[in-house]
């Protein structure tokens, strides 16, 4: 039978945790069941694996061993997160490294689509903006698939980030030396605009994206050869000092076949040259779109710091992707929760409040003293964590 989050089960006794998981109810109905590969029954069902991954990221656990210790010793984690019969170390890591990837990817895509419809657009007048970038993950030497350089091992995520809604979109995982540029066409859909740093400059790609009706705003190197076709008027006093329709590159070598627009602007004595096919935007709006690319860097930093996504609990490529998808699902759940409960974007303040509510609700249910790391603000029904 399909997965169903039963509101009458033990997690329902902790309303804040149940509220966080609520967006998963409908998508879980259509998720294929995990099946044991032999005669031995699964010690960890998919729902157990999902809850463990969400709890790992939500509570900032630093390792798989740390999580397993909490699942064994903490009342809330043992009764609400862990499988009913408990979970041992070998069964947990076997599940993470070999099962659940297809189900997690399917669940992530469904949740991402749900969040896209629910969350408001901040820059809707600029179109569907998707920042694309790669992020390196420090690996260990035993992760032979994560080739990098100098004997070190690193993996790399390739992520699209919906700038309007502040949430991740598509994701791919490669070894550390994996080229980021080919993933743009896989991440961007027709009609969307990719927002890219200088590394993604490739003139053949500019032609290809225009043929695919995939827009782009991409910073280029200042020494790029330019052939001017038409110069546009620049507004006096604007940060923009150059706006023209051009061909990029050297003729007969690497010149673009299709003309495009080149906008240059100056901020704090630093010049930015940006190639785009967005003729519908003003030059100042093109500059703004590129500036918004920084939002993906902010996301990477917040995601890594506060959800501990890059603290490895897996060594295989399968397991690492499982862990990353768990982190993405957790972030999407938090984005929906913060919007519905506070009409705000995700913030560490709200995440800490949620952690304290879950802990104190669990303490009340178990009839034990509340967590000493949380306290109640005078005159407010809001729980905050000490910082």
Beta strands, then each sheet from edge to edge (+ up, - down):
strand 1: 129-138
strand 2: 154-162
strand 3: 167-175
strand 4: 193-196
strand 5: 215-220
strand 6: 226-231
strand 7: 240-248
strand 8: 260-267
strand 9: 270-276
strand 10: 374-376
strand 11: 383-385
sheet 1: 3+ 2- 1+ 4+ 5+ 9- 8+ 7- 6+
sheet 2: 10+ 11-
end
